[in-house]
Amino acid sequence: MGKLKFGLIGCGRIAQRHAEHISNVGELKAVCDIDLRKAQLLGEKYKANIYSDIDELLEHEKDIDVISICTPNGLHAEHTIKSLKAGFHVLCEKPMAISVLDAGKMIDAAEKANKRLFIVKQNRFNPPVAAVKNLIDNNKLGRIYSVHLSCFWNRNFEYYTNSDWKGTKELDGGTLFTQFSHFIDLLFYLIGDVQEVYSFNENFTHKDIIEFEDTGVAILKFYNGALGTVNYTVNSYKKNMEGSITIFGEKGTVKIGGQYLNELEYQNIEGVKIEGLPEGNPPNNYGQYVGSMSNHSEVYKNVVNVLENGGIIATNGFEGLKTVEIIDKIYRSAAKLNGKS
């Protein structure tokens, strides 16, 4: 099999990262954005065919293997389902969708088309995350008692006002979807599925800027009996402060921290010491603000390994759905406890 051919839907900031890594593992054959200028800039750089209509791309580019979806959150489901029905494998940026119903429809469409649906959850590739996952899978921490997730970032007014979709319920969905879905994914990946949630949220400083919360707290009970907390905000003064997860287990305690879950900050584990971790990739830098870790190279290596070598998919549609379900539970609880439902 020759190099995989990719199409890219949505030519915004994260698409630049995708295009770079696509060019390392395959060929970027076509790009599409309703803003034709954005599509032209990216398409010309990578010598890809240029479209402003997704239906035209899907109709004319039949030799493409994988469609990468980099459009606003609220369009992920529509664009993924169209691409699957047209006969392409799909790699969808986080979050998979902003409703549980849509996430389920995406999985159903992949099954009916007999195509693979990959979800971008690149923080799973952070070296300390991979090391702690290995410990848990091998029962080195014993029973997990509790987990505590802290997401303390900054998103200033310009971050939202310079975008035509960020901050809107329809296309953004909420702070947990856009900023912290990677972190919520790691709760499921490391600890398991969430049974029950109590949550509060509030919009303290972005009241006339965004249509949802800028701060939230949640208490979680997992199906395996573990307890958890989530504390998140985009009001960290002037810059990102921390993204961390702390796990208390029967045989040890471990904290993954730094700003982007990229540093092993604490470990005290019975008979085990994590050592020699490779340095992780730098975070995505967007000028005025910094995003999550840039492990898209690993994401695309996994796509190639699955499609060409029969490898195991790193994050499948079911796992993407679980992230959406947990966020949905947090938001539903907050709406109820805030008296908005």
Buried (B, 14 or more C-beta within 10 A) or exposed (E): EEEBBBBBBBBBEBBBBBBBBBBEBBBBBBBBBBEBEBBBBBBEBBEBBBBBEBEEBBEEBEEBBBBBBBBBBBBBBBBBBBBBBBEBBBBBBBBBBBEBEBBBBBBEBBEEBEBBBBBBBBBBBBBBBBBBBEBBEEEBBEEBBBBBBBBBBBBBEEBBEEBEBBBBEEBBBBBBBBBBBBBBBBBBBBBBEBEEBBBBBBBEBBEEBBBBBBBBBBBBBBEEEBBBBBBBBBBBEEEBBBBBBBBBBEBBBBBBBBBBBBBBEEBEBEEBEBEEBEEBBEBBEEEEBBBBBBBBBBBBBBBBBBBBEEEEBBBBBEBBBBBBBBBBBBBEBBEEBEEEE
